[in-house]
Amino acid sequence: MSVIVKYIILFIYFVIFHSTFVSAIESLSTNVDIENNLTEDDNIIETQYAVCKISTEELVANARATVTKVLTGACNAKNIEEKFKKLEKHLSEELQEIKVLLRTLMKERDTFSKINDHTIPRNNELNVKSDNRLFSNNHKLSPRQYEINEFNNTITTNESSKVFTYYWEVRDFNEKLSKWDRTRSERSSTFYVGQPGYAMYLKIVPKYFPDGTIFISVSLTRGFYDSYVKWPFYYKIQLSILDQSLGEWQEDRPSRIWDPSELCTEYFWKRPAPIGEPDNPECVGLSIPRNIILSKLSFPFPTTTSQYRYIWNDSILIKLLIYL
């Protein structure tokens, strides 16, 4: 067969193929397979195979096409792995914080249980219900006891402001003055400035300076509501040692009103760490010379149980005000 005849036959096949393609397209069958492979840079390769079969009376033909593309971005294997690692780290941190909060809650529950077991009033003891602790005296109640009962651990409101009030009784005070060294201190129980509110504590150092000056401070501690309150702490604060003498001429020893935004740095007023040491360090405090605390009454009261102005039955009273 001559070359010319071969070309003529090939041309006829081509014309037949072209003319029948449109009518045969309805019978198109497609097979798509996807293979996922990894390249050296951990991108995903997607490979698609398409098989088309065309059948007519004149011609039977098969065609196979292959399309390959590389997937990057969100489907990149490295990116996906990094995102899972970040998610795992975040969940671990959240679980750790939950564990700490649960331990703190259980500890507080045990503490409250112990306190409640010992808060049954006996004789002249008085149960201060708002503080879950006792202001007890062996003989007579403090002249400030009515005030304590009325305002301890409460928020009072007037037309211009709201004030939180907290009282702390430091007992066996003469022994602390005479026997404790300069490094020894006493911490109050943790209390909350409202609910939800900041967790705080008071601390006293009976011999803060060599001359025996007494130092009383206030600061923040880890609490149940730390996730709900605003940080850093910004409310103004005032501390006082209360005069417990009888009569109308009581002379409390207040500090000036401290503004946290102007004192120290944010380090002292930031949210306490969720793990580790729960107490923030103290920034502000009230210094009282020992001779002031031991000052005696100018004239005797026959019914009093103390000759000191600020000490009643070997206890002193500290008052904290927070201006909300």
Solvent accessible surface area in square Angstrom, and as a share of the most:
residue,aa,sasa,rsa
1,M,158,0.71
2,S,61,0.39
3,V,98,0.56
4,I,127,0.64
5,V,60,0.35
6,K,115,0.49
7,Y,145,0.55
8,I,92,0.46
9,I,63,0.32
10,L,112,0.56
11,F,132,0.55
12,I,85,0.43
13,Y,122,0.46
14,F,126,0.53
15,V,70,0.40
16,I,41,0.21
17,F,73,0.30
18,H,128,0.57
19,S,74,0.48
20,T,23,0.13
21,F,85,0.36
22,V,115,0.66
23,S,85,0.55
24,A,7,0.05
25,I,74,0.38
26,E,163,0.73
27,S,72,0.47
28,L,72,0.36
29,S,66,0.42
30,T,75,0.44
31,N,96,0.49
32,V,82,0.47
33,D,81,0.42
34,I,98,0.50
35,E,82,0.37
36,N,111,0.57
37,N,74,0.38
38,L,113,0.56
39,T,41,0.24
40,E,181,0.81
41,D,75,0.39
42,D,43,0.22
43,N,19,0.10
44,I,34,0.17
45,I,38,0.19
46,E,25,0.11
47,T,13,0.07
48,Q,61,0.27
49,Y,48,0.18
50,A,30,0.23
51,V,50,0.29
52,C,36,0.21
53,K,102,0.43
54,I,13,0.07
55,S,62,0.40
56,T,33,0.19
57,E,175,0.79
58,E,101,0.45
59,L,43,0.21
60,V,105,0.60
61,A,30,0.23
62,N,114,0.58
63,A,56,0.44
64,R,159,0.58
65,A,55,0.43
66,T,76,0.44
67,V,86,0.50
68,T,80,0.47
69,K,100,0.43
70,V,80,0.46
71,L,50,0.25
72,T,84,0.49
73,G,41,0.40
74,A,85,0.66
75,C,63,0.38
76,N,18,0.09
77,A,31,0.24
78,K,103,0.44
79,N,55,0.28
80,I,66,0.34
81,E,93,0.42
82,E,97,0.44
83,K,129,0.55
84,F,132,0.55
85,K,123,0.52
86,K,146,0.62
87,L,94,0.47
88,E,115,0.52
89,K,135,0.57
90,H,98,0.44
91,L,95,0.47
92,S,61,0.40
93,E,96,0.43
94,E,74,0.33
95,L,106,0.53
96,Q,77,0.34
97,E,47,0.21
98,I,84,0.42
99,K,112,0.47
100,V,7,0.04
101,L,62,0.31
102,L,94,0.47
103,R,136,0.50
104,T,26,0.15
105,L,92,0.46
106,M,104,0.46
107,K,147,0.62
108,E,36,0.16
109,R,137,0.50
110,D,65,0.34
111,T,57,0.33
112,F,81,0.34
113,S,55,0.35
114,K,136,0.57
115,I,47,0.24
116,N,81,0.42
117,D,98,0.51
118,H,127,0.57
119,T,16,0.09
120,I,104,0.53
121,P,77,0.48
122,R,138,0.51
123,N,159,0.81
124,N,84,0.43
125,E,56,0.25
126,L,48,0.24
127,N,55,0.28
128,V,6,0.04
129,K,177,0.75
130,S,42,0.27
131,D,17,0.09
132,N,63,0.32
133,R,44,0.16
134,L,28,0.14
135,F,2,0.01
136,S,25,0.16
137,N,14,0.07
138,N,135,0.69
139,H,117,0.52
140,K,106,0.45
141,L,69,0.34
142,S,11,0.07
143,P,42,0.27
144,R,23,0.08
145,Q,8,0.04
146,Y,168,0.64
147,E,35,0.16
148,I,1,0.00
149,N,74,0.38
150,E,90,0.40
151,F,78,0.33
152,N,1,0.00
153,N,44,0.22
154,T,43,0.25
155,I,70,0.36
156,T,55,0.32
157,T,96,0.56
158,N,93,0.48
159,E,186,0.83
160,S,106,0.68
161,S,40,0.26
162,K,92,0.39
163,V,24,0.14
164,F,2,0.01
165,T,8,0.05
166,Y,1,0.00
167,Y,1,0.00
168,W,9,0.03
169,E,10,0.05
170,V,0,0.00
171,R,89,0.32
172,D,78,0.40
173,F,0,0.00
174,N,61,0.31
175,E,86,0.38
176,K,17,0.07
177,L,6,0.03
178,S,76,0.49
179,K,155,0.66
180,W,26,0.09
181,D,84,0.44
182,R,133,0.48
183,T,124,0.72
184,R,126,0.46
185,S,47,0.30
186,E,50,0.23
187,R,90,0.33
188,S,4,0.03
189,S,55,0.36
190,T,40,0.23
191,F,7,0.03
192,Y,36,0.14
193,V,8,0.05
194,G,21,0.20
195,Q,147,0.65
196,P,84,0.53
197,G,3,0.03
198,Y,10,0.04
199,A,1,0.01
200,M,0,0.00
201,Y,2,0.01
202,L,0,0.00
203,K,48,0.20
204,I,0,0.00
205,V,17,0.10
206,P,0,0.00
207,K,43,0.18
208,Y,83,0.32
209,F,86,0.36
210,P,110,0.69
211,D,110,0.57
212,G,4,0.04
213,T,13,0.07
214,I,0,0.00
215,F,35,0.14
216,I,0,0.00
217,S,2,0.01
218,V,0,0.00
219,S,1,0.01
220,L,0,0.00
221,T,4,0.02
222,R,32,0.12
223,G,2,0.02
224,F,58,0.24
225,Y,50,0.19
226,D,7,0.03
227,S,75,0.49
228,Y,165,0.63
229,V,27,0.15
230,K,137,0.58
231,W,57,0.20
232,P,52,0.32
233,F,3,0.01
234,Y,99,0.38
235,Y,48,0.18
236,K,95,0.40
237,I,0,0.00
238,Q,28,0.12
239,L,0,0.00
240,S,11,0.07
241,I,0,0.00
242,L,1,0.00
243,D,0,0.00
244,Q,3,0.02
245,S,5,0.04
246,L,55,0.27
247,G,49,0.47
248,E,160,0.72
249,W,211,0.74
250,Q,64,0.28
251,E,102,0.46
252,D,51,0.27
253,R,89,0.33
254,P,76,0.48
255,S,12,0.08
256,R,155,0.57
257,I,80,0.40
258,W,15,0.05
259,D,27,0.14
260,P,7,0.04
261,S,90,0.58
262,E,140,0.63
263,L,38,0.19
264,C,67,0.40
265,T,85,0.49
266,E,110,0.49
267,Y,119,0.45
268,F,49,0.20
269,W,6,0.02
270,K,87,0.37
271,R,84,0.31
272,P,2,0.01
273,A,49,0.38
274,P,58,0.36
275,I,90,0.45
276,G,62,0.59
277,E,118,0.53
278,P,53,0.34
279,D,31,0.16
280,N,9,0.05
281,P,55,0.35
282,E,55,0.25
283,C,30,0.18
284,V,9,0.05
285,G,20,0.19
286,L,15,0.08
287,S,54,0.35
288,I,6,0.03
289,P,59,0.37
290,R,69,0.25
291,N,108,0.55
292,I,43,0.22
293,I,0,0.00
294,L,54,0.27
295,S,37,0.24
296,K,122,0.52
297,L,28,0.14
298,S,96,0.62
299,F,117,0.49
300,P,121,0.76
301,F,47,0.19
302,P,136,0.85
303,T,85,0.49
304,T,32,0.19
305,T,53,0.31
306,S,15,0.10
307,Q,98,0.44
308,Y,50,0.19
309,R,43,0.16
310,Y,5,0.02
311,I,3,0.02
312,W,8,0.03
313,N,36,0.18
314,D,49,0.25
315,S,8,0.05
316,I,0,0.00
317,L,3,0.02
318,I,0,0.00
319,K,40,0.17
320,L,0,0.00
321,L,32,0.16
322,I,0,0.00
323,Y,63,0.24
324,L,54,0.27
